[in-house]
Amino acid sequence: PVNRPFEITFENQEGVPHNVAFFEGRDANAPRILPPGETPVFPGPRSVTYRLPALKAGSYFFHCDAHTGSMTGQLIVRSR
């Protein structure tokens, strides 16, 4: 949703530590949306819900801090 806080639940189904770090731009050079303390790396199996602030429409890069080169994606925020 645009301009509304929202939640994303990340389900780590592996015994390997993972997280999701969200960035304000199209890559990890942009500032983080949430501070690192709010998106810690954690072992699975376990689910964690991230509470994100209201964001403008656009694409926001994310990655796993433990696997920055191989676990990446784009969060798309748009009006319905």
N, CA and C atoms as an extended XYZ file, in Angstrom:
240
Properties=species:S:1:pos:R:3:atomname:S:1:resname:S:1:resid:I:1 pbc="F F F"
N         0.830       -1.216        0.000 N   PRO     1
C         0.000        0.000        0.000 CA  PRO     1
C         0.864        1.265        0.000 C   PRO     1
N         0.390        2.296       -0.647 N   VAL     2
C         1.099        3.571       -0.713 CA  VAL     2
C         0.750        4.418        0.509 C   VAL     2
N         1.765        5.067        1.056 N   ASN     3
C         1.594        6.047        2.134 CA  ASN     3
C         0.876        5.502        3.371 C   ASN     3
N         1.024        4.204        3.632 N   ARG     4
C         0.474        3.588        4.845 CA  ARG     4
C         1.499        2.624        5.423 C   ARG     4
N         1.685        2.636        6.735 N   PRO     5
C         2.540        1.604        7.327 CA  PRO     5
C         1.965        0.223        7.013 C   PRO     5
N         2.825       -0.772        6.907 N   PHE     6
C         2.364       -2.131        6.617 CA  PHE     6
C         3.347       -3.139        7.187 C   PHE     6
N         2.957       -4.400        7.158 N   GLU     7
C         3.782       -5.476        7.684 CA  GLU     7
C         4.080       -6.493        6.590 C   GLU     7
N         5.272       -7.086        6.694 N   ILE     8
C         5.671       -8.190        5.828 CA  ILE     8
C         6.176       -9.297        6.743 C   ILE     8
N         5.683      -10.511        6.548 N   THR     9
C         6.157      -11.647        7.332 CA  THR     9
C         7.118      -12.462        6.483 C   THR     9
N         8.317      -12.670        7.022 N   PHE    10
C         9.354      -13.459        6.361 CA  PHE    10
C         9.446      -14.799        7.074 C   PHE    10
N         9.297      -15.867        6.325 N   GLU    11
C         9.357      -17.208        6.891 CA  GLU    11
C        10.672      -17.872        6.487 C   GLU    11
N        11.556      -18.034        7.441 N   ASN    12
C        12.821      -18.727        7.211 CA  ASN    12
C        12.571      -20.209        7.465 C   ASN    12
N        12.526      -20.997        6.414 N   GLN    13
C        12.224      -22.412        6.532 CA  GLN    13
C        13.474      -23.264        6.683 C   GLN    13
N        14.639      -22.624        6.694 N   GLU    14
C        15.903      -23.353        6.762 CA  GLU    14
C        16.555      -23.199        8.132 C   GLU    14
N        17.529      -24.023        8.418 N   GLY    15
C        18.329      -23.878        9.621 CA  GLY    15
C        19.440      -22.856        9.448 C   GLY    15
N        19.529      -22.282        8.266 N   VAL    16
C        20.547      -21.280        7.925 CA  VAL    16
C        20.063      -19.901        8.349 C   VAL    16
N        20.919      -19.065        8.936 N   PRO    17
C        20.488      -17.709        9.311 CA  PRO    17
C        20.166      -16.842        8.094 C   PRO    17
N        19.052      -16.102        8.197 N   HIS    18
C        18.597      -15.181        7.156 CA  HIS    18
C        17.936      -13.966        7.810 C   HIS    18
N        17.690      -12.958        7.018 N   ASN    19
C        16.847      -11.818        7.374 CA  ASN    19
C        16.436      -11.126        6.081 C   ASN    19
N        15.737      -10.014        6.219 N   VAL    20
C        15.440       -9.173        5.064 CA  VAL    20
C        15.775       -7.745        5.467 C   VAL    20
N        16.686       -7.115        4.726 N   ALA    21
C        17.051       -5.723        4.946 CA  ALA    21
C        16.486       -4.912        3.784 C   ALA    21
N        15.701       -3.898        4.095 N   PHE    22
C        15.030       -3.075        3.090 CA  PHE    22
C        15.768       -1.742        2.928 C   PHE    22
N        15.877       -1.268        1.697 N   PHE    23
C        16.611       -0.039        1.400 CA  PHE    23
C        15.715        0.967        0.680 C   PHE    23
N        16.020        2.243        0.829 N   GLU    24
C        15.196        3.320        0.276 CA  GLU    24
C        15.368        3.525       -1.221 C   GLU    24
N        16.254        2.788       -1.846 N   GLY    25
C        16.489        2.957       -3.281 CA  GLY    25
C        16.535        1.629       -4.005 C   GLY    25
N        17.205        1.639       -5.152 N   ARG    26
C        17.231        0.459       -6.011 CA  ARG    26
C        18.406       -0.473       -5.728 C   ARG    26
N        19.238       -0.153       -4.723 N   ASP    27
C        20.335       -1.051       -4.354 CA  ASP    27
C        20.726       -0.814       -2.901 C   ASP    27
N        21.705       -1.577       -2.428 N   ALA    28
C        22.107       -1.519       -1.022 CA  ALA    28
C        22.947       -0.294       -0.698 C   ALA    28
N        23.230        0.567       -1.672 N   ASN    29
C        23.943        1.816       -1.398 CA  ASN    29
C        23.008        2.868       -0.805 C   ASN    29
N        21.724        2.667       -0.920 N   ALA    30
C        20.726        3.601       -0.369 CA  ALA    30
C        20.604        3.369        1.140 C   ALA    30
N        20.098        4.344        1.870 N   PRO    31
C        19.879        4.153        3.305 CA  PRO    31
C        18.868        3.035        3.559 C   PRO    31
N        19.027        2.393        4.693 N   ARG    32
C        18.075        1.351        5.100 CA  ARG    32
C        16.754        1.979        5.521 C   ARG    32
N        15.675        1.281        5.242 N   ILE    33
C        14.358        1.734        5.688 CA  ILE    33
C        14.207        1.477        7.178 C   ILE    33
N        14.686        0.323        7.639 N   LEU    34
C        14.666       -0.014        9.064 CA  LEU    34
C        16.106       -0.176        9.543 C   LEU    34
N        16.431        0.261       10.762 N   PRO    35
C        17.784        0.082       11.264 CA  PRO    35
C        18.139       -1.405       11.392 C   PRO    35
N        19.430       -1.759       11.296 N   PRO    36
C        19.837       -3.161       11.380 CA  PRO    36
C        19.307       -3.885       12.627 C   PRO    36
N        19.172       -3.196       13.732 N   GLY    37
C        18.661       -3.825       14.950 CA  GLY    37
C        17.221       -4.286       14.831 C   GLY    37
N        16.481       -3.740       13.870 N   GLU    38
C        15.085       -4.136       13.670 CA  GLU    38
C        14.944       -5.255       12.645 C   GLU    38
N        16.042       -5.638       11.999 N   THR    39
C        16.011       -6.731       11.020 CA  THR    39
C        17.192       -7.676       11.256 C   THR    39
N        17.315       -8.234       12.461 N   PRO    40
C        18.468       -9.092       12.751 CA  PRO    40
C        18.429      -10.396       11.951 C   PRO    40
N        19.615      -10.929       11.684 N   VAL    41
C        19.734      -12.244       11.054 CA  VAL    41
C        19.316      -13.274       12.098 C   VAL    41
N        18.511      -14.276       11.692 N   PHE    42
C        18.036      -15.281       12.638 CA  PHE    42
C        17.984      -16.660       11.975 C   PHE    42
N        18.225      -17.715       12.759 N   PRO    43
C        18.148      -19.065       12.207 CA  PRO    43
C        16.698      -19.526       12.114 C   PRO    43
N        16.447      -20.443       11.211 N   GLY    44
C        15.117      -21.008       11.083 CA  GLY    44
C        15.087      -22.400       11.677 C   GLY    44
N        13.966      -23.041       11.593 N   PRO    45
C        12.738      -22.486       11.041 CA  PRO    45
C        12.084      -21.515       12.019 C   PRO    45
N        11.677      -20.375       11.482 N   ARG    46
C        11.051      -19.319       12.278 CA  ARG    46
C        10.521      -18.247       11.337 C   ARG    46
N         9.474      -17.566       11.760 N   SER    47
C         8.917      -16.445       10.997 CA  SER    47
C         9.105      -15.165       11.791 C   SER    47
N         9.376      -14.082       11.084 N   VAL    48
C         9.516      -12.763       11.697 CA  VAL    48
C         8.676      -11.782       10.884 C   VAL    48
N         7.947      -10.930       11.581 N   THR    49
C         7.152       -9.900       10.916 CA  THR    49
C         7.872       -8.567       11.037 C   THR    49
N         8.081       -7.930        9.902 N   TYR    50
C         8.711       -6.619        9.844 CA  TYR    50
C         7.613       -5.572        9.691 C   TYR    50
N         7.677       -4.527       10.493 N   ARG    51
C         6.727       -3.416       10.389 CA  ARG    51
C         7.416       -2.276        9.655 C   ARG    51
N         6.954       -2.023        8.438 N   LEU    52
C         7.561       -0.975        7.629 CA  LEU    52
C         6.759        0.309        7.727 C   LEU    52
N         7.440        1.449        7.617 N   PRO    53
C         6.740        2.727        7.669 CA  PRO    53
C         6.011        2.991        6.353 C   PRO    53
N         5.211        4.028        6.332 N   ALA    54
C         4.545        4.446        5.100 CA  ALA    54
C         5.607        4.777        4.057 C   ALA    54
N         5.450        4.239        2.864 N   LEU    55
C         6.398        4.471        1.777 CA  LEU    55
C         5.666        5.050        0.571 C   LEU    55
N         6.397        5.843       -0.202 N   LYS    56
C         5.858        6.372       -1.451 CA  LYS    56
C         5.837        5.258       -2.490 C   LYS    56
N         5.061        5.428       -3.538 N   ALA    57
C         5.030        4.454       -4.630 CA  ALA    57
C         6.422        4.330       -5.228 C   ALA    57
N         6.815        3.119       -5.548 N   GLY    58
C         8.110        2.891       -6.172 CA  GLY    58
C         8.676        1.530       -5.840 C   GLY    58
N         9.917        1.319       -6.269 N   SER    59
C        10.632        0.068       -6.030 CA  SER    59
C        11.675        0.285       -4.949 C   SER    59
N        11.775       -0.668       -4.050 N   TYR    60
C        12.711       -0.618       -2.933 CA  TYR    60
C        13.493       -1.930       -2.904 C   TYR    60
N        14.805       -1.817       -2.921 N   PHE    61
C        15.680       -2.992       -2.925 CA  PHE    61
C        15.647       -3.680       -1.564 C   PHE    61
N        15.773       -5.007       -1.571 N   PHE    62
C        15.994       -5.736       -0.326 CA  PHE    62
C        16.989       -6.864       -0.566 C   PHE    62
N        17.647       -7.264        0.508 N   HIS    63
C        18.529       -8.428        0.458 CA  HIS    63
C        18.592       -9.070        1.845 C   HIS    63
N        19.200      -10.241        1.881 N   CYS    64
C        19.512      -10.912        3.137 CA  CYS    64
C        20.914      -10.462        3.531 C   CYS    64
N        21.085       -9.946        4.744 N   ASP    65
C        22.402       -9.480        5.174 CA  ASP    65
C        23.435      -10.606        5.213 C   ASP    65
N        22.994      -11.841        5.392 N   ALA    66
C        23.923      -12.974        5.438 CA  ALA    66
C        24.306      -13.468        4.045 C   ALA    66
N        23.518      -13.121        3.040 N   HIS    67
C        23.739      -13.608        1.674 CA  HIS    67
C        23.476      -12.482        0.673 C   HIS    67
N        24.210      -11.394        0.798 N   THR    68
C        23.920      -10.171        0.044 CA  THR    68
C        24.001      -10.326       -1.468 C   THR    68
N        24.823      -11.222       -1.959 N   GLY    69
C        24.978      -11.361       -3.402 CA  GLY    69
C        23.986      -12.297       -4.053 C   GLY    69
N        23.363      -13.166       -3.268 N   SER    70
C        22.507      -14.178       -3.880 CA  SER    70
C        21.037      -14.104       -3.468 C   SER    70
N        20.727      -13.390       -2.416 N   MET    71
C        19.332      -13.302       -1.968 CA  MET    71
C        18.909      -11.843       -2.001 C   MET    71
N        18.383      -11.409       -3.154 N   THR    72
C        18.006      -10.024       -3.357 CA  THR    72
C        16.643       -9.950       -4.029 C   THR    72
N        16.053       -8.774       -3.997 N   GLY    73
C        14.787       -8.586       -4.686 CA  GLY    73
C        14.330       -7.151       -4.619 C   GLY    73
N        13.125       -6.908       -5.131 N   GLN    74
C        12.528       -5.582       -5.137 CA  GLN    74
C        11.179       -5.645       -4.443 C   GLN    74
N        10.964       -4.738       -3.523 N   LEU    75
C         9.660       -4.535       -2.904 CA  LEU    75
C         8.965       -3.454       -3.726 C   LEU    75
N         7.796       -3.751       -4.249 N   ILE    76
C         7.059       -2.794       -5.074 CA  ILE    76
C         5.913       -2.224       -4.241 C   ILE    76
N         5.905       -0.903       -4.095 N   VAL    77
C         4.843       -0.202       -3.377 CA  VAL    77
C         4.036        0.548       -4.423 C   VAL    77
N         2.741        0.283       -4.443 N   ARG    78
C         1.903        0.927       -5.455 CA  ARG    78
C         0.478        1.096       -4.929 C   ARG    78
N        -0.245        1.986       -5.571 N   SER    79
C        -1.655        2.115       -5.231 CA  SER    79
C        -2.388        0.955       -5.876 C   SER    79
N        -3.483        0.624       -5.343 N   ARG    80
C        -4.207       -0.581       -5.826 CA  ARG    80
C        -4.746       -0.386       -7.166 C   ARG    80
